[in-house]
Amino acid sequence: QVQLVESGGGLVQAGGSLRLSCAASGRTFSNDAMGWFRQAPGKEREFVAVINRSGGTTYYADSVKGRFTISRDNAKNTVYLQMNSLKFEDTAVYYCALRTYVDRWPPVYGYEYSYWGQGTQVTVSS
């Protein structure tokens, strides 16, 4: 049973920082690319960032490039999303996702991922 559990969300002022974590269990974590998505109220889910299985390659949405950093620790089965210079428009529920197969890169669509966490709320006050 694969499980992804996000943590680290919360309320922060604009310009502040948060670090999200996603702990994975149930399969060999180092075999899989990991992504972060987000969904704001009334909007569709959108891609945020992805990291390949070794951690050596990353890709970001234009809206977060230069502000967010995705990383992973395969020894801890955990992927992180460091979010700096947060903006009001970053307010959303953030989800981590796991892709179990090797295919095109970068995987920016939700259907390219097999497992999802329950989400963690990030609220940025202006």
N, C-alpha and C positions, 0 to 999 in steps of 0.2 A: 504494500500500500504506500504509494508516494504521497508525501505530505510536504507542503510549503507553508511556512508560518512567518508572516511579516511582523515587524515591530519597529518602533522608533518614530512613529508619526506623532503629531501633536499640533499645538498652536504656536505660531511664531510670528514676529513682526516682519514686515517687508524689509529686505536687506539682510535678514538673519539666515541661519543655517540649521539644517537637520541632517542626520544620517539615518537612513533606513537600512534595516537588515532583513534578510530572508533566509531562514534556516530550512534546509532540505533533508528529507529522510526517505528511506524506502528504495533507493537505487544508488548506483555508483555515480556520485555527483560529478566527478571529474570527466565523465563521458559526455556531458550535456552542456549546450549553450544555455545561458540564462538571460532573461529579459525583464525589463520593467515597463509597465504600462500605467496609464492613469485614466480616470474618468471623473470629469467634473459634472456637477448637477445639470441635467438637461442636455448634456453633450454625449457624443459617442466616445467609446474608449479609444485612446490614442497611444501610439508607441512613444516611449521615452528613450530607452537605451538598451543595448544588448552587449553581452560579452561572450567570447567563444570559450570553449571548454578549458583551454589552458590558461586563459586570462590575458593572452598576448594581443588579442584583437578586440577592439570595441567600436561601437557605432552609436551615434546620438541623433536624436531629432534636432532639427535646426533651432527649435524654440528653447532648448536647454543646453546647447553646445557652448562650452566655455564656462558654464555655471555648475553643471552636474558632472559627477565622476562615478562610473560604475567600476566595481572591483570585485574580486572573489578570493576566498581562502578555501582551497579544496581540502585542506586538512581539517577544517571546521565545517565543511559542507554548507558554507554560507556565502551569499552574495550581498553586496552593499551598494547603496546609492547615496553618495555624499552630495547634498544639495546646498549650494551657496548662493548668495545674492538672490534670495527667494523673492518672488513677485506675487502680487495678489492673484494673478492668473495661473499660478502654480497650484492653487487650491484644488484639491481633488482627492479621491480615494486612489491610492497607489497599490498596484498589484505586481507581484513577481510571478514569473512564468518560466516553465522549463520545456525545452525542446528535446525530444528524445531521438531525433534522427538528423542525419547530416544532409543538408539540401542547400538551396541557394543562400547566398550571404549578401546583405544582412537580412535576417528574418524580421520584418517590421509589421507583419500582420498577425492578428490574434490566432487565426486558424493554423498558423505554423507552430503553435505551441500545444503541448499535450496536457500539461498540468498547470494549475493556477492556485495561488494562495487566496486567502479570504479577504485580503486588502487591509490597508491601514490609512486612516484619515490624516491628511495634511491640510491645515488651514493657515493661510497667510493673511494677516490683518494689514490693512493699508494705513 
